[in-house]
Amino acid sequence: MTNPPTGEQHELRLEADGHVVTGTVTQVAAGIRALAVDGHALTETFDLDEQPPSACGITLFPWPNRVDGGRWTLDGEAMQLDLTEPSKGNASHGLLRYTAYRPVDVEPHAVTLAATVYPQHGWPFQLDTTVRHELVADGMVVTHTVENVGARRAPFAVGSHPFLRVGDHDVATLSVTLHAETRFEVDDRSIPVGTSPVAGTRYDLSGGPLVGDLDLDTAYRDVEADDEGVRRTRLTAPDGTATELWQDSSFSYVQVFTPRNFPRDGVEGLAVATEPMTAPANALATGEGLVWLEPGESWSASWGIRRIERGSVG
């Protein structure tokens, strides 16, 4: 196929510390189409002739998740974004979901892709952004940079939508561990209407429940962080091997999503997305978690996915 719907495929490979790490990054949406360590898949994938199912692996910018009705207010002026989720009447997953990023640095083990968000309906700003996907010995590090190249102060948030795997293990048998105190309650249009503590509820992932027992499309905040501000969500297989999503201090939120209709080898089934986010849904309207840049200012933050061998500590 000469023209896949996700554009050019950047095939990455690294041999380090006795491991072989491979990954595929797509031109469209700067997405992760595949990632593996020593042949063990860390993420879900999809066929070359397909669009990413359920936003699999894509970058979410300049906001993750949804904006209620596409409406928000800027300095007292009503803003109206185009509605890209007609079924719920929302603006969903930012403005670059179908954008072809341009390569600015390509190496055998890493690629940096760039895109510009130009002024448009409900968005009077101009931001340059890059996404660098770099293979490391145990997985991948993803670094986002943003520069305000416009004439006015601009807000944004960043997210990503990876679906995780632990090799060929049945997703239903994986345990998911996340230490977070609070979840966002949402309405039937997936817009937050409040928050509540998760301790002792079905949303509490601190004890490592099985993915097969969960039915989540839930954003978490007040996520436990280490001394360097890193937050972690871990999927662990019955044999003790694991895949971990880590987020630096700028990514304060994480969404856990367990759809039953993810297409895999021609059959729909259970999958689990763990989505690092710098802000929750509807952040443009509420202001929660937004980063604001003055003209000429820039920002950078990272997250990553890594394989943890059986019996490893950390």
N, C-alpha and C positions, 0 to 999 in steps of 0.2 A: 504494500500500500504506500503510495507516494505522498499522500497528503492527509495524515491522520487528523482527527478533530482536535487533538491536543497539541498539534504543531510538531516542531522539531523535538526529537527525543535525545536528551543528553545522557549518554551511557557512561557511568562513572565506575571506577575500579581502584581498589587500594589493597596492597599487601603489606601488612604491618603486624608486628608482635606475633607472628605465626598465624594470623587470620587473613582470610580473603573477604573483603567487603565489597559489595556491588550495589549500585543504585541507578534508578532511572528518574530523571527530572524532566518535566514537560515544559515546553515553551509557553503554552497557554496556561495562565493562572499560576505559573511557577510552582507546579505541583509535584508531589512525590508519587510516581506511578509504581515504584518497586524499591525495596530495600531489604538486603539480606546480609547475614554474616555467616561465612562458611556454609552457604547454601540454605541456612535457616531463615525463613521469611520473618521480618519484623513488622511488615505492613501488608495490608491487603493490596491487591493489584486489580487491573482490569485490562481487557483486550485493547490492542492498538487501535482498532477501528471503532472504539466506544468513547463516548464522553464519560467523565468521571461519575460513577454512580453515587448518589447521595453526597455529592461534592467531595468524593474521596481524594484526599491528599492536597487539596488546593489551598492557595493563600487567600486570606480574607482581608481586604484593605479597601477603603480607609475606615471600615468598621466590620467587626465580626457579627454573626447572628443577624438580628432584625432591628429595623426602626419602625415603630408603630405607625402604620398608615403612611410611612415615608415622611412624616411631619416632624419638624423640630424648629426651634426658635434661635436666631442668631442676632444678638444685640437688639432684641425687641422686634425683629422682622421675621415673619413667618416664612419658613423654608419648606418646599415640597419636592422631595426626591421622586424619581420614577419608581413605580411599583413593579418589582421584579419577582414577587411571590403572589400572583393573582389569587390563588386559592385562599389566602389569608389576608390579602390586602396590605402587604408589607413591602418595604424595601429590604432585600435580603442579601447578606454575604458581600456587601461592599460593591465597588465599581470596577473591579479588575477580573471578575470571574471568567470572562470570555476574552480577555485581552492577551495578545501575543507579546510576551516580554522579549526584550532584545538582549543577547548575550554581550557582556562587557568584559568578562574574564573567563576563559575556559582552560581547565587543567584536567589531566587524567582522573584525578580524584575529587575535583570540585568544579562548580560552575556558579558564576554570579550573573543573575538576570536582572534587568532594569525595566521599569515602566513609569510613565507619568500619568497622574490623574489630573485632567484638565477641568476648568470650570464647566459646569453643566447644570441641568435642572436641580435646584436645591443644594448645589455644591459650588459656591463661588470662590474656590481655592485652586491653587496649582501646587502639587506636591510631587517630587521625584522620590521614587523608592527603589531599593535594590533588595534582592533576596539571594543570599549565598548559601548553597547546599554543599557541605564539605564532609567527605567520608573520614572517619577516624577508626581506630582499631576495633572498637566495639559497636560502631553504628554510624550515626550522622549528627552533625551540628548544623543548625539552621540559624543564620544571622540576618536580621532585618535592619535596614537603615532607611531613614526618611529625612528629606531636606525640604524645607519650605522655600520654593523658588518663586512664590507669588508675592503680591504687594501687601497682603494683609495677614494678620495673625490667624492661624488655622488649627482646628482640632483634628484628631484622628485616633483610631485604635487599630490594633493589629491582631489577627488570629490565624490559625491554620486548622485543617480538618483531616488529620491522619486517622485512618482505621488501623488498629494494631493487631498483630498476630504473634503467636509464639510458635514459630515453625509450622509444622503440620498438625499441631494439637487441635482437637475439636474446641471451637470457641466456647461452647457451653460448659466445658470442663475447667476453664480458666477461672482463677480467682482474681478479683480486681481490688486493689488496696489504695485508698486515698484518705488521707487524714485532713478533713475539713470540718469546720464547725457549722457552716451556714449554707443553705441552698436558696435559690430563687424560686418562688412560687409563680406560676404563669397561668394565663387564661387560655381559652381554646384557640387563640391565634398565636400562641407561643410568646406572648409579651409579658414581662415580669409585672406582677401586681403586689409583690411583697417578698419578704424573706422569712425564713424560719430555721430554728436549730435542727440539725439532723440526728443528734445523739438519740439512740434508741428507736429510730424510725427505719422504714425500708430504704431510705436514702443514705443511711450510714454505711460507708464503705470502709471504715477503719478496721473491721474484723476480717476483711477479705472474702466477701460473699462470692458465690459462683455467678459468672456472667449469665448462665442459663436460667438463673432464678430472678434476674433483674428485668425491669421494663422502664428504662430511663431515657429521658431527653432533658437532662438536668444540668444547670450551671451551678457551680460551687464557688464560694468566696471564703475568706478567713481560712485559707489553706495553710497547713503547717509548713514552715520553711526551716531550713538549717541555718547555721550561723552566717552563711553567705547569701541567704535569701532564696535558695533554690528549693523549688517545690517539686514533688514527685508523685506520679501515678504509675502503679506497677501491675502488670498482668503476669500471673504465675501459673505455670502448668503443673499437673500432678507430679511430674518427675523433678520439680524444683527449678527448672529453667524458667527464665522470665524475660519479658520485654518491658522496658521502663521509659516513660515520657518524663523528661525533666524540663523545668522552666526557670529562667533566671528571675531576678527580683522584679523586673518590669512586667512579667506575666503573672498577675495576681489572681487570675480566674482560670477555671478549667471546666469544660462541658463534657459530660459523659453521656454517650448516645448508644443505645443498644437496639437497633432496628432488626426486625425479623425478615426483611425483604431484600437483603443485600445480595446481588447476583454474583454467584461464585461457580465457575465451571458450568454455567447454564442453568443452575438451580438457585432459587432464592432461599436464603437462610439467615441465621443469626450472625451479627457482626458487632464489633464494639469500637466506637470512635472515642478518643480522648483528645480534646481540642484545647490547646493553649490559647489564652486570650488576655490582652491587656485591659479589656473592659468587658462588661456584660452586655447582654442584649439591650437595645434601646438606649445606648449610652449617649448618642447625639442629643436625644431628647432630655435625658436626666442629668447628663454631665458626669455620671459616675465613671471613674477610671480614664477619662479622656486625657490625652497628652495634647498640650497646646504649644505650637512653635511660632515664634516671631519670624518675619521674613529673614532669610539667610541662616536661620538656626537649623541644626540637624540633631538626630536621635538615633540610637542603635540599641538592639537587645537581641538575646539569643534563647533558643530552646533546642532540645535534641531528643533523639531516640537511641537507646542502647540495648544490647543483648547482655543478659546476666547469666553466666553459666551456673549450673547446679552446684550448690554449696558455696557460691561466692558471697562475700560480705560487702555491704555498701549499696 
